Amino acid sequence: MDENQHVERKVRVFVVDDHELFRQGVTMILNRDLDIQVVGEAENGKIAVEQCQQLQPDVVLMDINMPVMDGLEATRQIKRLNPSIRILILTVSDTEEALFEAVKAGASGYVLKNASPSLVIESVKRVSTGEPVIPGNLAMQIISEFSEPSERPTRRGVDQLTDRELEVLRQLSTGATNKDIANTLYISENTVRNHVRNILEKLHLSNRVQAAAYAMREGYTLENGGGAAH
């Protein structure tokens, strides 16, 4: 019984890369961890989109450059069809323009292909809990671009935020991690995760980077302390 319960708590991961050897290597690394289970693999984005609808993994490790359908389009389609699935981009370089676009499309961050096995495992686990894996410089670049006027969530959603959620939203505007927010507000990381999840639901946003951008655009920042609704 205990063993079955442990299996149920595993993070279900789907690996997407057009190089079979690399795919198998990543799968082997992930399956060594007792808290992770690789539930499938795909060699291109088209297969990944189809398989993810059936398997409903928690996290997708997604390559960018692939035949048939690249990782950018696959990320868009998977997030549109399955908003709860977290996507972690596999990339050879953190300067790729497509990487920036993928995070804007809803990916939760990225891991370099030459990263250590322990970092890949840690990144998968962080992403599975809703924590982004985006270095500060890229996060702020994305937040800045998102902050430009665009299609906005309804003001009604903002009005539904509690005072504590507004505090968390202001912290998000700085690109702060869950740990940073927890330390600043003297609450647990688990409580922060719950607040972030509520914020995303109420504002109809797909990830915390979008929430941070929304906070900046609408004036919910630490600098002014208030917000357009107050």
C-alpha positions in Angstrom: 0.0 0.0 0.0 2.8 2.4 1.0 4.6 1.6 -2.2 1.6 2.3 -4.3 1.0 5.6 -2.6 4.6 6.6 -3.3 4.1 5.8 -7.0 1.0 8.0 -7.1 3.1 11.0 -5.8 5.6 10.7 -8.6 6.0 13.6 -11.1 4.9 12.3 -14.5 7.3 13.5 -17.2 7.1 13.4 -21.0 10.4 13.9 -22.9 10.4 15.5 -26.4 13.6 15.5 -28.5 14.4 14.5 -32.1 17.7 12.8 -31.1 16.9 9.3 -29.8 20.2 8.9 -27.9 19.7 12.2 -26.0 16.1 11.3 -25.3 17.0 7.9 -23.9 19.8 9.5 -21.8 17.4 12.1 -20.2 14.8 9.4 -19.6 17.3 7.2 -17.9 18.5 10.0 -15.7 15.0 11.0 -14.7 13.8 7.5 -14.0 16.7 7.0 -11.5 14.9 9.5 -9.2 12.3 7.8 -6.9 10.0 10.8 -7.2 9.9 11.0 -11.0 8.4 8.7 -13.7 8.9 9.2 -17.4 5.6 8.3 -19.0 6.4 8.8 -22.6 8.7 10.1 -25.3 8.3 11.8 -28.7 10.6 12.8 -31.5 8.7 15.9 -32.6 6.2 18.4 -31.4 3.2 16.9 -33.4 3.5 13.6 -31.6 4.1 15.3 -28.3 0.8 17.3 -28.6 -1.1 14.1 -29.4 0.5 12.0 -26.7 0.1 14.7 -24.0 -3.6 14.8 -24.5 -3.7 11.1 -23.8 -1.1 10.8 -21.1 -1.6 14.1 -19.2 1.9 14.4 -17.8 2.8 16.8 -15.1 5.9 18.1 -16.9 7.0 18.1 -20.5 10.8 18.4 -21.3 10.6 20.1 -24.7 13.4 20.5 -27.3 13.0 23.6 -29.5 14.5 22.6 -32.9 12.7 19.6 -34.3 11.2 18.4 -37.6 7.5 18.3 -38.4 6.6 20.6 -35.5 9.1 22.6 -33.4 9.0 23.0 -29.7 7.6 26.5 -29.8 4.5 25.6 -31.7 4.1 22.4 -29.6 4.3 24.5 -26.4 1.6 26.8 -27.6 -0.7 23.9 -28.5 -0.1 21.9 -25.4 -0.7 24.9 -23.1 -3.9 25.7 -25.1 -5.2 22.1 -24.8 -3.8 21.3 -21.4 -3.1 24.5 -19.4 -2.2 22.6 -16.2 0.8 20.8 -17.9 4.1 22.5 -17.1 6.6 22.8 -19.9 10.4 22.9 -19.4 12.4 23.8 -22.5 15.5 21.8 -23.4 18.0 24.1 -25.1 21.6 24.2 -26.2 21.8 28.0 -25.6 20.0 30.4 -23.4 20.3 33.1 -26.0 17.9 31.5 -28.5 15.2 33.8 -29.5 12.8 30.8 -29.7 13.5 30.2 -26.0 12.2 33.7 -25.2 9.1 33.1 -27.3 8.5 29.7 -25.7 8.4 31.1 -22.2 6.1 33.9 -23.4 3.9 31.1 -24.9 3.5 29.5 -21.4 6.6 27.4 -20.8 7.8 27.5 -17.1 11.4 27.9 -18.0 14.3 26.1 -19.4 17.3 23.8 -18.7 20.5 23.7 -20.8 21.3 20.4 -22.5 24.7 20.4 -20.9 23.3 20.8 -17.4 24.2 18.3 -14.7 21.8 15.4 -14.1 21.0 16.8 -10.6 20.1 20.2 -12.1 17.8 18.6 -14.6 16.0 16.6 -11.9 15.8 19.6 -9.6 14.4 21.8 -12.5 11.7 19.2 -13.3 10.7 19.0 -9.6 10.6 22.8 -9.3 8.5 23.2 -12.4 6.1 20.5 -11.3 5.2 22.6 -8.2 4.6 25.7 -10.2 8.0 27.3 -9.6 9.6 28.8 -12.7 13.1 27.9 -13.8 14.0 31.2 -15.5 17.2 33.2 -14.6 16.5 36.7 -13.4 17.8 38.5 -16.5 15.5 36.6 -18.9 12.6 36.8 -16.5 12.8 40.6 -16.3 13.1 40.8 -20.1 10.0 38.7 -20.5 8.1 40.7 -17.8 9.1 43.9 -19.5 7.8 42.8 -22.9 4.6 41.4 -21.4 4.0 44.7 -19.7 3.2 46.4 -23.0 -0.5 47.1 -23.4 -2.2 44.0 -24.8 -5.3 41.9 -24.2 -6.0 42.3 -20.5 -7.7 40.2 -17.8 -10.9 41.8 -16.5 -10.6 44.2 -13.7 -13.2 42.1 -11.9 -10.6 39.4 -11.5 -8.2 41.8 -9.8 -11.0 43.0 -7.4 -11.4 39.4 -6.3 -7.8 39.2 -5.0 -7.4 39.2 -1.2 -5.0 41.7 0.4 -2.4 38.9 0.8 -2.8 37.9 -2.8 -2.2 41.5 -3.8 1.0 41.5 -1.7 2.2 38.3 -3.5 1.3 39.8 -6.8 3.5 42.9 -6.1 6.3 40.6 -5.1 5.9 38.7 -8.4 6.4 42.0 -10.3 10.0 41.9 -9.2 10.6 38.4 -10.6 10.9 37.0 -7.1 11.0 33.2 -6.5 8.6 31.4 -4.1 11.4 31.3 -1.5 12.1 35.0 -1.8 8.4 35.8 -1.4 8.1 33.4 1.6 11.0 35.1 3.3 9.7 38.6 2.6 6.2 38.0 3.8 7.1 35.5 6.6 4.9 32.7 5.2 5.7 29.2 4.0 6.6 28.4 0.4 3.6 26.1 0.2 1.4 29.1 1.2 3.1 31.2 -1.5 2.3 28.4 -4.1 -1.3 28.4 -3.1 -1.5 32.2 -3.4 0.1 32.2 -6.8 -2.3 29.5 -8.0 -5.3 31.5 -6.8 -3.9 34.7 -8.5 -3.5 32.9 -11.9 -7.0 31.5 -11.7 -8.6 34.8 -10.8 -6.7 36.8 -13.4 -7.0 34.0 -16.1 -3.3 33.9 -16.7 -1.2 30.8 -17.5 2.0 31.4 -15.5 3.6 33.6 -12.9 5.7 35.5 -15.5 2.4 36.7 -17.1 1.2 37.6 -13.6 4.3 39.6 -13.0 3.9 41.5 -16.2 0.3 42.1 -15.4 1.2 43.6 -12.1 3.7 46.0 -13.7 1.3 47.0 -16.4 -1.5 47.7 -14.0 0.6 49.4 -11.3 0.6 46.6 -8.7 4.3 47.0 -7.9 6.3 47.4 -4.7 7.3 51.0 -5.8 3.8 52.4 -5.6 2.4 49.9 -3.2 -1.1 50.4 -4.5 -2.7 49.6 -7.8 -4.9 50.9 -10.5 -8.0 49.5 -8.7 -7.4 51.3 -5.4 
